[in-house]
């Protein structure tokens, strides 16, 4: 009957549409819809035009978490990344999904821009302390009890160090790790480098010291078999109170699935090629991939899973 009535009164469609639009405008505040570009390099133009700024949708200190998404999301970049350069896809995507989303650049050197935009250069404990201050600010501003982390590469190690060693227990709920080097980058990377140094006549401890003196002081710490990785994992890789989801790719040049997929009762490991052989994302592209982003959203809100797309995802860029 209703369909017949609408067919007999075509003008009623217009009236109903106008009333619906007016009702939406009155009953709900307008929410910005930010453009989302699935590309690892999508955030670079924002850094170039607004050095040290925030991506669209990120770092809104007046944001109030909703009942649907009570935990603010903090984005932790990788080596040489930053608040804008690493998260061009994720900040607007999460904001559009209704999350309060925040990002910082940690571990940068005291040098002029644009080099100052390259974070993750300082020792991991130093960067983790900066994250701790930032998380406290997010919790104070939003009134939330805990945050969720989405981290890429080094950001996983830094975030976990904060949780396990700097008082982050009880402040982090879910941890989505994109290419997480839990067991150290390059697997037995430290062993290989020590052996190479010894072939050249250097002692093992001097090789370790030279690695730690580089521009990227965190890089040597993350090598598989390093003293730092061994000490951080001595009591287990994962903090029991945190739920971890690890996302890795077969084509990663440094964080192999074998080091990303540390076993644990509170960890879910997902290889992005499973069920999608056309995903060729590598270490960078996995942080700009629409497929990985869908896995991340499902990890944040497992009660409302969404379909995960599968398509051609090229290396370096993601899509």
GIZI-V31522 format. One record per pair of residues at least 12 apart in sequence whose C-alpha atoms are under 10 Angstrom apart, sorted by sequence separation. I is the first residue (numbers start at 1). J is the second residue. If there is no record, write none. Layout:
{{I J} {I J}}
This chain:
{{43 55} {75 87} {91 103} {105 117} {106 118} {107 119} {108 120} {109 121} {135 147} {160 172} {194 206} {195 207} {208 220} {248 260} {257 269} {279 291} {294 306} {295 307} {296 308} {43 56} {105 118} {106 119} {107 120} {108 121} {109 122} {135 148} {159 172} {191 204} {194 207} {208 221} {247 260} {248 261} {257 270} {279 292} {294 307} {295 308} {105 119} {106 120} {107 121} {108 122} {135 149} {190 204} {193 207} {194 208} {246 260} {247 261} {257 271} {272 286} {294 308} {295 309} {58 73} {59 74} {75 90} {104 119} {105 120} {106 121} {107 122} {160 175} {193 208} {246 261} {276 291} {293 308} {294 309} {58 74} {75 91} {87 103} {106 122} {107 123} {159 175} {245 261} {246 262} {291 307} {292 308} {293 309} {58 75} {74 91} {86 103} {107 124} {190 207} {272 289} {291 308} {292 309} {73 91} {106 124} {107 125} {159 177} {190 208} {193 211} {208 226} {273 291} {290 308} {291 309} {292 310} {83 102} {84 103} {86 105} {107 126} {108 127} {156 175} {208 227} {272 291} {290 309} {291 310} {36 56} {83 103} {84 104} {85 105} {106 126} {107 127} {156 176} {157 177} {244 264} {272 292} {289 309} {290 310} {291 311} {34 55} {35 56} {73 94} {82 103} {83 104} {84 105} {106 127} {107 128} {156 177} {190 211} {244 265} {245 266} {246 267} {247 268} {248 269} {249 270} {250 271} {271 292} {290 311} {291 312} {34 56} {35 57} {72 94} {73 95} {82 104} {83 105} {105 127} {106 128} {107 129} {146 168} {155 177} {156 178} {160 182} {243 265} {244 266} {245 267} {246 268} {247 269} {248 270} {249 271} {250 272} {251 273} {270 292} {289 311} {291 313} {33 56} {34 57} {82 105} {83 106} {106 129} {107 130} {146 169} {147 170} {148 171} {149 172} {154 177} {155 178} {156 179} {157 180} {243 266} {244 267} {245 268} {246 269} {247 270} {248 271} {249 272} {250 273} {272 295} {289 312} {290 313} {32 56} {33 57} {59 83} {81 105} {82 106} {106 130} {107 131} {131 155} {146 170} {147 171} {148 172} {149 173} {150 174} {151 175} {152 176} {153 177} {154 178} {155 179} {156 180} {157 181} {238 262} {240 264} {242 266} {243 267} {244 268} {245 269} {246 270} {247 271} {248 272} {249 273} {250 274} {289 313} {32 57} {58 83} {80 105} {81 106} {82 107} {105 130} {106 131} {145 170} {146 171} {147 172} {148 173} {149 174} {150 175} {151 176} {152 177} {153 178} {154 179} {155 180} {156 181} {157 182} {237 262} {238 263} {239 264} {240 265} {241 266} {242 267} {243 268} {244 269} {245 270} {246 271} {247 272} {248 273} {249 274} {270 295} {288 313} {289 314} {58 84} {72 98} {73 99} {74 100} {75 101} {76 102} {77 103} {80 106} {81 107} {82 108} {104 130} {105 131} {145 171} {146 172} {147 173} {148 174} {149 175} {150 176} {151 177} {152 178} {153 179} {154 180} {155 181} {156 182} {157 183} {236 262} {237 263} {238 264} {240 266} {289 315} {292 318} {72 99} {73 100} {74 101} {75 102} {76 103} {77 104} {78 105} {79 106} {80 107} {81 108} {104 131} {128 155} {131 158} {132 159} {144 171} {145 172} {146 173} {147 174} {148 175} {149 176} {150 177} {151 178} {152 179} {153 180} {154 181} {157 184} {236 263} {237 264} {238 265} {239 266} {240 267} {255 282} {256 283} {286 313} {288 315} {291 318} {292 319} {55 83} {56 84} {69 97} {70 98} {71 99} {72 100} {73 101} {74 102} {75 103} {76 104} {77 105} {78 106} {79 107} {80 108} {103 131} {106 134} {127 155} {130 158} {131 159} {145 173} {146 174} {147 175} {148 176} {149 177} {150 178} {151 179} {152 180} {153 181} {154 182} {236 264} {238 266} {251 279} {252 280} {254 282} {255 283} {285 313} {286 314} {288 316} {289 317} {290 318} {291 319} {54 83} {55 84} {58 87} {69 98} {70 99} {71 100} {72 101} {73 102} {74 103} {75 104} {76 105} {77 106} {79 108} {128 157} {129 158} {151 180} {152 181} {153 182} {238 267} {250 279} {251 280} {252 281} {253 282} {254 283} {285 314} {286 315} {287 316} {288 317} {289 318} {290 319} {52 82} {53 83} {54 84} {55 85} {68 98} {69 99} {70 100} {71 101} {72 102} {73 103} {74 104} {75 105} {76 106} {104 134} {124 154} {128 158} {129 159} {132 162} {154 184} {190 220} {193 223} {249 279} {250 280} {251 281} {252 282} {253 283} {285 315} {286 316} {287 317} {288 318} {289 319} {52 83} {53 84} {54 85} {68 99} {69 100} {103 134} {104 135} {124 155} {127 158} {128 159} {131 162} {132 163} {154 185} {189 220} {190 221} {223 254} {224 255} {249 280} {250 281} {251 282} {252 283} {253 284} {268 299} {279 310} {280 311} {281 312} {282 313} {284 315} {285 316} {286 317} {287 318} {288 319} {52 84} {55 87} {56 88} {58 90} {59 91} {63 95} {66 98} {85 117} {86 118} {102 134} {103 135} {125 157} {126 158} {127 159} {128 160} {129 161} {130 162} {131 163} {136 168} {139 171} {153 185} {190 222} {191 223} {192 224} {223 255} {249 281} {250 282} {251 283} {252 284} {276 308} {278 310} {279 311} {280 312} {281 313} {282 314} {283 315} {284 316} {285 317} {286 318} {287 319} {51 84} {52 85} {55 88} {57 90} {58 91} {65 98} {66 99} {84 117} {85 118} {102 135} {124 157} {125 158} {128 161} {129 162} {135 168} {189 222} {190 223} {191 224} {192 225} {248 281} {249 282} {250 283} {252 285} {276 309} {277 310} {278 311} {279 312} {280 313} {281 314} {282 315} {283 316} {284 317} {285 318} {286 319} {50 84} {55 89} {57 91} {58 92} {64 98} {65 99} {66 100} {82 116} {83 117} {85 119} {120 154} {124 158} {125 159} {127 161} {128 162} {132 166} {185 219} {189 223} {190 224} {191 225} {248 282} {249 283} {251 285} {252 286} {276 310} {277 311} {278 312} {279 313} {280 314} {281 315} {282 316} {283 317} {284 318} {285 319} {47 82} {55 90} {56 91} {57 92} {58 93} {60 95} {63 98} {64 99} {65 100} {80 115} {82 117} {83 118} {120 155} {123 158} {124 159} {127 162} {128 163} {131 166} {132 167} {136 171} {184 219} {185 220} {187 222} {188 223} {189 224} {190 225} {191 226} {224 259} {248 283} {251 286} {275 310} {276 311} {277 312} {278 313} {279 314} {280 315} {281 316} {282 317} {47 83} {48 84} {55 91} {56 92} {57 93} {58 94} {59 95} {63 99} {64 100} {65 101} {80 116} {81 117} {82 118} {83 119} {102 138} {125 161} {126 162} {129 165} {132 168} {135 171} {184 220} {185 221} {186 222} {187 223} {188 224} {189 225} {190 226} {249 285} {276 312} {277 313} {278 314} {279 315} {280 316} {281 317} {282 318} {44 81} {47 84} {48 85} {54 91} {55 92} {56 93} {57 94} {58 95} {63 100} {80 117} {81 118} {82 119} {101 138} {124 161} {125 162} {128 165} {129 166} {131 168} {135 172} {184 221} {185 222} {186 223} {187 224} {188 225} {189 226} {190 227} {249 286} {273 310} {276 313} {281 318} {44 82} {46 84} {47 85} {57 95} {62 100} {63 101} {80 118} {81 119} {82 120} {100 138} {120 158} {124 162} {128 166} {129 167} {184 222} {185 223} {186 224} {187 225} {188 226} {248 286} {272 310} {280 318} {281 319} {43 82} {45 84} {46 85} {56 95} {57 96} {61 100} {79 118} {80 119} {81 120} {132 171} {183 222} {184 223} {185 224} {186 225} {247 286} {279 318} {43 83} {44 84} {45 85} {60 100} {61 101} {78 118} {79 119} {80 120} {81 121} {125 165} {128 168} {182 222} {183 223} {184 224} {185 225} {247 287} {279 319} {43 84} {44 85} {47 88} {57 98} {58 99} {59 100} {60 101} {61 102} {77 118} {78 119} {79 120} {80 121} {125 166} {181 222} {182 223} {183 224} {184 225} {185 226} {42 84} {43 85} {44 86} {46 88} {57 99} {58 100} {59 101} {60 102} {77 119} {78 120} {79 121} {100 142} {181 223} {182 224} {183 225} {184 226} {41 84} {42 85} {43 86} {44 87} {45 88} {57 100} {58 101} {59 102} {77 120} {78 121} {79 122} {181 224} {183 226} {249 292} {41 85} {42 86} {43 87} {44 88} {57 101} {58 102} {59 103} {76 120} {184 228} {185 229} {248 292} {40 85} {41 86} {42 87} {43 88} {57 102} {58 103} {59 104} {184 229} {247 292} {40 86} {41 87} {42 88} {43 89} {58 104} {101 147} {183 229} {184 230} {247 293} {39 86} {40 87} {41 88} {42 89} {43 90} {55 102} {100 147} {101 148} {102 149} {103 150} {182 229} {183 230} {39 87} {40 88} {41 89} {42 90} {43 91} {54 102} {55 103} {101 149} {181 229} {247 295} {38 87} {39 88} {40 89} {54 103} {106 155} {183 232} {246 295} {247 296} {38 88} {39 89} {40 90} {54 104} {182 232} {183 233} {245 295} {246 296} {37 88} {38 89} {39 90} {53 104} {107 158} {182 233} {245 296} {36 88} {37 89} {38 90} {52 104} {53 105} {106 158} {35 88} {36 89} {37 90} {52 105} {245 298} {246 299} {35 89} {36 90} {183 237} {245 299} {36 91} {37 92} {38 93} {76 131} {182 237} {244 299} {245 300} {36 92} {37 93} {182 238} {243 299} {34 91} {35 92} {36 93} {74 131} {243 300} {34 92} {35 93} {36 94} {33 92} {34 93} {32 92} {33 93} {34 94} {36 96} {74 134} {90 150} {158 218} {34 95} {35 96} {52 113} {74 135} {157 218} {33 95} {34 96} {51 113} {52 114} {73 135} {32 95} {33 96} {51 114} {72 135} {252 315} {31 95} {32 96} {33 97} {52 116} {74 138} {87 151} {154 218} {157 221} {158 222} {182 246} {251 315} {31 96} {48 113} {51 116} {52 117} {73 138} {86 151} {87 152} {154 219} {157 222} {180 245} {181 246} {189 254} {48 114} {51 117} {72 138} {86 152} {180 246} {186 252} {31 98} {47 114} {72 139} {165 232} {172 239} {174 241} {175 242} {176 243} {177 244} {178 245} {179 246} {180 247} {181 248} {186 253} {187 254} {71 139} {154 222} {164 232} {173 241} {174 242} {175 243} {176 244} {177 245} {178 246} {179 247} {180 248} {185 253} {186 254} {187 255} {48 117} {153 222} {164 233} {172 241} {173 242} {174 243} {175 244} {176 245} {177 246} {178 247} {179 248} {185 254} {186 255} {187 256} {47 117} {72 142} {169 239} {171 241} {172 242} {173 243} {174 244} {175 245} {176 246} {177 247} {178 248} {179 249} {184 254} {185 255} {186 256} {187 257} {71 142} {72 143} {81 152} {161 232} {164 235} {168 239} {169 240} {170 241} {171 242} {172 243} {173 244} {174 245} {175 246} {176 247} {177 248} {178 249} {184 255} {185 256} {187 258} {188 259} {70 142} {71 143} {72 144} {81 153} {157 229} {160 232} {161 233} {164 236} {169 241} {170 242} {183 255} {184 256} {186 258} {187 259} {70 143} {71 144} {72 145} {73 146} {74 147} {75 148} {76 149} {77 150} {78 151} {79 152} {81 154} {164 237} {169 242} {179 252} {181 254} {182 255} {183 256} {186 259} {187 260} {70 144} {71 145} {72 146} {73 147} {74 148} {75 149} {76 150} {77 151} {78 152} {79 153} {80 154} {81 155} {164 238} {181 255} {184 258} {185 259} {63 138} {70 145} {71 146} {72 147} {73 148} {74 149} {75 150} {76 151} {77 152} {78 153} {79 154} {157 232} {163 238} {164 239} {179 254} {180 255} {181 256} {183 258} {184 259} {185 260} {61 137} {70 146} {71 147} {72 148} {73 149} {74 150} {75 151} {76 152} {77 153} {78 154} {79 155} {163 239} {164 240} {179 255} {180 256} {181 257} {182 258} {183 259} {184 260} {61 138} {64 141} {65 142} {70 147} {71 148} {72 149} {73 150} {74 151} {75 152} {76 153} {77 154} {78 155} {160 237} {178 255} {179 256} {180 257} {181 258} {182 259} {183 260} {60 138} {63 141} {64 142} {65 143} {66 144} {70 148} {71 149} {76 154} {77 155} {78 156} {160 238} {161 239} {163 241} {179 257} {181 259} {182 260} {183 261} {59 138} {61 140} {62 141} {63 142} {64 143} {65 144} {76 155} {77 156} {78 157} {160 239} {163 242} {180 259} {181 260} {182 261} {183 262} {61 141} {62 142} {63 143} {64 144} {75 155} {76 156} {78 158} {157 237} {179 259} {180 260} {181 261} {182 262} {60 141} {61 142} {76 157} {77 158} {179 260} {180 261} {181 262} {60 142} {76 158} {77 159} {160 242} {178 260} {179 261} {180 262} {76 159} {177 260} {75 159} {74 159} {123 212} {122 212} {156 246} {127 218} {176 267} {122 214} {126 218} {175 267} {176 268} {177 269} {178 270} {179 271} {121 214} {122 215} {123 216} {124 217} {125 218} {121 215} {122 216} {123 217} {124 218} {148 242} {150 244} {121 216} {122 217} {123 218} {124 219} {148 243} {149 244} {150 245} {151 246} {152 247} {120 216} {121 217} {122 218} {123 219} {119 216} {120 217} {121 218} {122 219} {123 220} {124 221} {74 172} {120 218} {121 219} {123 221} {124 222} {73 172} {120 219} {123 222} {72 172} {78 178} {71 172} {73 174} {74 175} {75 176} {76 177} {77 178} {78 179} {153 254} {71 173} {73 175} {78 180} {153 255} {71 174} {179 282} {124 228} {179 283} {178 283} {179 284} {109 215} {178 284} {109 216} {153 260} {179 286} {108 216} {178 286} {179 287} {107 216} {178 287} {107 217} {107 218} {178 292} {178 293} {178 296} {176 295} {177 296} {176 296} {175 296} {176 297} {176 298} {176 299} {175 299} {176 300} {174 299} {175 300} {174 300} {173 300} {174 301} {153 283} {152 283} {153 284} {152 284} {152 286} {153 287} {152 287} {80 216} {151 287} {79 216} {79 218} {79 219} {150 296} {150 297} {150 299} {150 300} {149 300} {148 300} {90 287} {86 284} {89 287} {90 288} {88 287} {89 288} {90 289} {94 293} {87 287} {88 288} {89 289} {90 290} {93 293} {97 297} {86 287} {87 288} {89 290} {86 288} {90 293} {94 297} {89 293} {93 297} {78 284} {90 296} {90 297} {78 287} {77 287} {73 300} {71 300} {89 319} {69 300} {69 301} {68 301} {40 283} {41 284} {40 284} {41 285} {39 284} {40 285} {39 285} {40 286} {41 287} {42 288} {38 285} {39 286} {40 287} {41 288} {38 286} {39 287} {40 288} {38 287} {39 288} {40 289} {38 288} {39 289} {37 288} {38 289} {39 290} {37 289} {38 290} {37 290} {38 291} {36 290} {38 293} {39 313} {38 313} {39 314} {40 315} {41 316} {42 317} {40 316} {41 317} {39 316} {40 317} {41 318} {39 317} {40 318} {38 317} {39 318} {40 319} {38 318} {39 319} {37 318} {38 319} {37 319}}
